[in-house]
Amino acid sequence: MTAISAPRDKYNAVWIIFFILGLATLLPWNFFMTATMYFTKRLKDAPANVSAAGVANITMGDTRNVLESKFNSVMTLCAMVPLLIFTCLNSFIHQRIPQKLRISGCLVVILLVFMVTAIVVKVDMAPLPFFTLTMIKIVCINSFGAIFQGSLFGLAGILPASYTTPIMSGQGLAGTFAAISMICALASGSELQDSAFGYFITACVVIVLSIVSYIALPKMEFFQYYMESNGSRPSADEENKMDLLKKENPSEEKQVGNLTEEESKFGVSVFNIFKQIWVMALSVCFIFLVTIGTFPSITADVRSTVSNGGGWDKYFISVSCFLLFNVMDWAGRSLTAICMWPGKDSLWLPVLVGLRVVFIPLFMLCNVQPRHLPVLFAHDAWYIVFMVLFSFSNGYLASLCMCFGPKKVPSHQAETAGIIMAFFLALGLALGAAFSFGFRIMV
């Protein structure tokens, strides 16, 4: 039975399911990151049940100031370090834990975290316990999210290559969806606490939809066809190449088969592959170091200087920071589908990646509050222009690096190259989280 006889994906149902699951991979982190206004307000406001005693007020006031000022940096660190660790861990546990348990189990844990988050919205808590609980939840969603994401890409690898696209598309829209959800919650006219409750309930609904979609996936005939082979059946293109190879040079086919068997037994030399892709690996690492080092630890603390009486202050961060970043990041990722300049061997690519370091001082010199540096770019328009260039270059250059990395090695080493690229991407996220503390202190 060949791939030619594979059933059609009726109504693109499998494609849509993978899009929903891709959305769910980054949605939890984006929902927490976009809700920084709610979290920092909880750290600023004294809960109703706190005593009004003078000493207690002084102590809690000092605690709130410290927790509020460090929230974005600590949140980013608690997200990116577990992401790096569990991305590596998933490469070892995926052969020992069934795929169904990994994916469904991770989704259930993430759902429980959001349910707890929604409940806590209605519960009075002192700032320090609230801060601690929030960081524990962020560690949980990124740890299980890393396993979920790695398992999902592995599952998509069994299907035709085009089924990785909906995962990337879903991930690209996750941040935009979270930002729009927060804007809608704020526009409802409710208090911030009530808006946050509706916001996190929306996240619960999306995760439930993802669980239902994953449960329905094995029932799809198209999916069943590829799962029966457990990824061992070659695609149509591969079969044609193998048939041609067999006719033209049987000994070469045997050599290719032995090479694959040898590599699967002893493993590919990671160092030798890294020597071929080190420019792309370090580039994607640096891209996300700059991005996570400033977003959201610095960018979310910028305050509007334009007062029009129409509530712009209320929506400024949600629109100009989170929504704009995610929309332009998605636009940058999408552009690589039709334009891939500069090429994989061009010096312009690492040069453009290196030039992104200029965004660190540019955002520092915007109206970040509180601060001790002078403000050179006070008007909101400066911040918006910087954010457009910052987010678009992040999506476009990161996508180029991730696409070019596996293409710089022979096809039989492409999978290992992809794993190395994913590791350096996660490393860049973790380093960016660590550097965000220093960048924020410099402001």
Summary of the structure (lengths in Angstrom):
residues: 443
radius of gyration: 23.7
end to end distance: 63.5
largest distance: 88.6
contacts: 1431
relative contact order: 0.13
helix: 79%
strand: 1%
